[in-house]
Amino acid sequence: MKPFATLAIAIFILIAVVHLLRLVYGWEATVNNLVIPMWVSVVGLLIAGTLAYFLWREAYKSK
């Protein structure tokens, strides 16, 4: 697997884990005095997790 693919997978997994932790622990996220709703973390978890999975699958399929 190429180093860039490995790095991208790790970043996507990290993002997904942070969104999951926010959902589990109920952490509040505020940007410029605007509270970000929890459903945004659900979407972020799904998108980051899906991207990590498909990139991992594509990287290993090419071998």
N, C-alpha and C positions, 0 to 999 in steps of 0.2 A: 504494500500500500504506500502511496506517495505521502510525504510528510505533510503537505497541505491538506490532504483529505483527513489525515489523522487529527490535525489541529482543528479543522472545521467541525469534525464529529465531536471532539472534546468540548468545543465552545457551545455547540448546540445542546449537548447533554448538560453542561453547566447551567445554561439558561433554563432548560426544562426543570432541572432540580431546584433552582431558586424559585421558579413559579410554583412548583409543588410544595416547597417549604412554606411559601407565603400562604398557600391555601390551607395547609395543615395547621399552621400556627396562628393564622389570622392576622399576619403582619399587615399594617396599614402602609400604603404607598402614597406619597404626596408629591406632586410636581407643581411648582409654582402656585402653592396654596390650593391646588385642585386634588381632591382625594380620588385616587384611581379605584374603580369598583373591582370586586373580586372576580367578576366574570372575565375581565381582561386577562387575568392570570390563567384562567381555564383555556382561553384561546391561545395565549402564549405557550402554555404547556403543550397543547396539541400541535401547534405549528412547529415548535422547536423539536419536540420528540419525533414528529413525522419526518422532518428534514434530516435529523440525525440517523434515523432508521434507514431511510432511502439512500442516503449518502454512504452509509456503512454497507448496505446491500450492494450498491453499485460498485464500490471499491473492491469488495471481495468477489463479485461476479466476474470482474475483468481478469482475474488470475487464471 
